Amino acid sequence: MIISKSLRYILNAFLIGFTILFVSYHLYKSWRLRKEFYEAEIHSTIIESEPYYERSVTFFLKDGNSITFRASENSKILIGDSISKPRNTSIYQLFRKDDTGSYYYLKSYDDEKSN
C-alpha cells in the first residue's frame, strides 16, 4: 500500500503531538502529586507495602496516603512504623514502636533530596 507524502507528514505530526501530550500529562501529574504531598500534614502508620521491580517500594498509610522509597532505603522501614510530616515541608520523620508500645524516633527523610 502506498501512502502519500502528505498523509505521512500528518501521521508523523500526530504521533509527535501525541507523544508530547503524553509526556506533558505525566510530568504535570507528577508535579501535582509532589505539590499535594508537600502541602499535606501526615501523621499515620504504614499498613501495607508494594515492591516495584526491586527498584522501589511504595508504602501505604492508614490515612490513604502513600510514600515511595528506593529499594536501598526501604530495608529500614517496616509495616507498623509511623510517619509524621508537618504541613508545607518535604521533610518527614519515621518512628518505630518499641517493646513497651511507645514510638521512638528512627530517621528523617527529605523528599526533595531523594529525587
N, C-alpha and C positions, 0 to 999 in steps of 0.2 A: 504494500500500500504506500502510495506516495503522498507525503504531507507537504502542503505548500509552505513556502518560506515564511509567509506572514502568520500562518497558523502555528508554526514552530516558535516564532517570536512571542506570540500571545501565550502559548503554553509555558514557555520559559519564564515570561514575566509573571504569570500566575503562580508558578512554583516558587519563584524568588519572593514574591509578595506574601504567599502563604507561610514560607519559612520565616520571614521577618516578623510576621504577626505571631506565629507560634512562639518564637524565642522571646519576643517582647512581652507576651502574655505571661510566660513563666517567670521572667525577670520581675515583672510587676507583682505577680502573686508572691514570690519570694520576699520582695521588699516589703509588701504589705504585712505578711506574717511576722517578719522580723520587727516591724514597727509596732504591731499589736503586742508582741511579746515584750518589747521594751517598755511599753506603756502599762502593761498589766502588773498587778500586785499578786504574787503567788505565795501561798502557804499551804502546801499539800504533801501527800505521801505517794510514793511510787507504788503502783498496784500491778503493773504488768510491763514486760519488755518485749521488743520485737527486733531481732537482728536483721540487718540488711547486707547480705552477701559478705559477711565478716569484715566489712569496712566501717560500719557504724551500727549503733543500736539506738532505737527510739524507745524512751521510757514514757509510759502513760501514767498520768497523775489522777488521783481521786477526783479532782475538780474538773476534769475533762481536758486539761492542757496536756501537751506532750513536749518532751525535750529530747533532742538527738545529740548523742556523743560519738566521737570517733571511737573505734574499737579499742585503742590503746588506753583511753580514759575510762571506758565502760567497765573494766575489770574491778575498779574500785567501788562501783555502785551496785547496790543490792535492792531487791524488792523489799519494801518496808522502810527504806530510807526516806527522810523528809527533806523537802526542798523549800527554801524561803527566798523570796526576791521582792525587794521594795519596788514601788511604782517608779517609772521613769529612770531606770538604770538597767544595764545589761549584766550586772554582777549579781550572782545568786550563790547561796550557801547550801551545802549539803550536810545533813545531820544524820547520825545513826543512833539507834536505840541500844542502850547497854543492858546488862543482865538485870538491873533493877527496874527497867522500864522507862528510864529517863533518857532523853536525847542529848547527845554531846556533839559539838562541832567537829566535822571531819575535814572539809575542804571548801574553798571558794572557787568559782569558775567565772570567767568573764566571756560572755557570748561573743562580744565584738572581737576579742583576741583569738578566739578559737576558729574563726572563719576567715 
